[in-house]
Amino acid sequence: MNEPFLNRTRNFCDTCTVRNRAICGDLDSDEIAALNAIGQRRDLAAGESLLWEGDDAVVVANVIEGMMKLSTSTADGKEQILGIAFPADFVGRPFGKAAPFTVEAMTDVRVCVFRQVDFDRFAVEHPRLEHKLLERTLSELDRTRKWMLILGRMTAEQRVATFLLDLSESLSSAKNDANAAFDLQLGRGQIADVLGLTIETVSREFTKLRKAGLVSVPSRREVVIQNREALMALAG
């Protein structure tokens, strides 16, 4: 995934793996065709940014594959992670002038990108999409409040448990299987950065969860939640 942009194909919306869960999921075929005409696929390598905090809000995007982090800079120049965008999540600020945070790829990422001016016009002309944007905005507000709770009130044990549950919901290939395996995608260092912990603490919590029979780790990146109810109780 190292081309800056993929050539626009006539019907890339038809083959989109997250279309039913993305903001465009409620659009009819004519609306999808019109949206397809203003969109473009783009691949980002891990560490590459799509938006920079404070810069003009030039684009918005749907995440198709991979994970992105939303972050801001504190007064002393440190990075504060505000959340993670998973496949089917929408990033960017429609109808805004400046990007409120930096959006950076944590893994190799594929996104469906729209120029903000084109997307804003489309949203105004298609009320169903505008309504979906409002729903997503409210959901993001709930997610942000939850993130504040994770970082401000939860113990290390609770943070890791909550994070694994969130990843399972967002990344599991079998949504109807409570104990489905999922690809962690992130290294211990990245998880530590996201949760405001040290690498050693994250590794220690993984070991505790594994010994307690709550999760198994068949490989370095694969995780299986073996006792979801117990993990939810631990997360509080």
N, C-alpha and C positions, 0 to 999 in steps of 0.2 A: 504493500500500500504506500507507494511513494510518488505516484503521480499527483500533482497539485489539484487537478480537476480531471474528471472523467468526461468524455464526450457525452453530450446530452443525447439520450436515446428517445425514440418516439414515445414509448410506453413504459418507462422505468417504474412508474407508479404501479403498473399491473403486476410486477414481479417483486414489489417491496415486501420484505418479510415482516414488517411491523405495521403495515398499513391499517389493519383492523384495530390496532391499539393506539395509533397515533392520532393527532388532532384532525387529520383528514379522513378518519374512518367513517364519518357520517355523510360524506359527500357522495353525490350520485356520479354516474359515469361521465356526464358532460362537465361537471365541476372538476372531477379528477383530471380530465383531459386539459382543462384550462389551467389547473394548478401545475400539471406536468410541463406545460409550455413555458412557465416562468421559473421552474426549478432546475437544479443542476446537482449531480452527485459529486461529492468531493471526498478524498481520502486524506486523513491526517495521520502522521506517525506519532507514536507516544512522545509526549513532551511538546508537541506543536500546539500553538494557540489558535483558536478561531476568533475570539474576541478579547480585547484588552480593556480592563477597567478604565473608565473615563474617556476612552476614545469614542468617536462617532459610532453610533449604532448602525453600521452599514448593512449587516446581514442578520438573518434569523435562520434557524435550522432544526430539522428533525434528526435525532440520533437513530441510525439504522443498525449499526454494529459497534460494539466496544463501549467504553465508559469514559466519561469526561468529568472533570472536577470544576466546580464553581468556587472561585476564591477572591478574596480582597486583601489589600495590604493594610496592616495596622499602622498606627502613628510612628512606631519605631522601625517600620520597614519589614516586619515579619509577615509571612503569609498566613492568612486565616481561611481555612477551607469552610465554605458555607454549605456544601452539599455535593452530591454526585448525580450526574445525568446518565440514565441507563437507556438501552434501546427502547424506542417509542417515545422518549422524552423530548420535549421541545425546549430549545435554548435560544436566548436572545431577547430583545426587548422591542416588541411591536409598538408602534406609535410613540416611541421614546427617542430622545435626541442623543443620549450617551449610554454606553454600556455600563450597567451598574456593578459588574464584576468581570473578572477574567474567566474565560472558558477555555480550558486546556485539556487535551487528550491525555488520559492516564494510560491507555492502551492504544494500539492501532485502532483507528476509528474510521467509520464511513458515515457521512452525514448527507442529508438532502438539504441543500442550501438555497435560500431565496434572498434576493436583494430586498432589504427592508421596505423600500418605497413600493416595490411591486407587490410584496406580501400584504402590506397595509391596505393598498387599493383593493386587492382581491378580497380581503377580509370584510371590508366595508360593503362590497358588492355581493357577498355571499354570507348572509346572516347566520347560517348554520355553523360555519367556521368561526365566526365571531363569538357565537355562544360557546363553542368548544374551547376557545381561548380563555373565556371567562372561567369556565369550569377548571381548566388547567391552572389558571392563576390562583384560584382558591385552594386547589390541591397542593400547589407549591407553597402556599402560605402555611398550610397544615404541616407539610414536610419540614419547612424551616423551623417551625415551633418545636417539632419533634427533635430536630437536630440540635437546637439550643438546649433541650432537656438532656440529650445524650452527652453533650460536651460539658454542660454545667452541673449536672446533678448525679449522673450515673457513675458507678464504680467501673474499674477496668473490666471486670468480669461481665457486667451488664452491657458495657459498650460493645465488646466483642460479640456477645450473644445477640444483641439487637442488630448489629451489622450483618452477621451471618444470616439472620432471618430475612432481612431486607434484600440481601443478595439472592437468597433462595427464591424469593417472590419474583424478583426482577429477571433472573438469569436462568432459572431452571428450564430445561428443555421439555419437561413433562409437568405442565402446570397443575394437573389433576392428581399428581403423586406427591403426597406430603413429604415423602422421604427421598425425592428424586435427587440425583447428583447434579452438581453444577460446577462449572469451571470458575475457579476463584479469580483468575485473570490478573490479580494484583499480587505483588510480592509483600513480604512481611513489613518491609520498610514503608511501602506505600500505605498499607493498612494503618501502620503506626502514625503516619502523617495525618491521615484522614481522621483518626480517632483521638488525636492529641496524646498519644502514648509513646513509649519507647519500643524499639524492636524487641528488646528482651522481654518486656511485659506482654506484648502480643504473642510471642512464642510461648511464654509460660501459660497464658490463658488458653491457647490452642491445646497445649499438652493436658491441662486440667480437664478441658471439655472432652478430649479424646479418652482419657483414662476413666472419666465418669460415664462413658458410653453414650454421650449426647451427640457426638459427631464422629465420623471416621474420615481419614484423609488417605485415600488409596494411592494418590500420587501427590507431588509437591503442590499442584494447583487444584486438583479435584477435591471436592468436599461433598460428603453425604450427611445430611441431618438424620440421625437415627432415632432420636426421641424429640420430636418437635414440641410436644406439650411441656416437657421438662425444660427445654431450651427457652420457651416462651415464659415459663415461670421464673427462670433465672434472669431473663431480661427485664422482668418486672412490668 
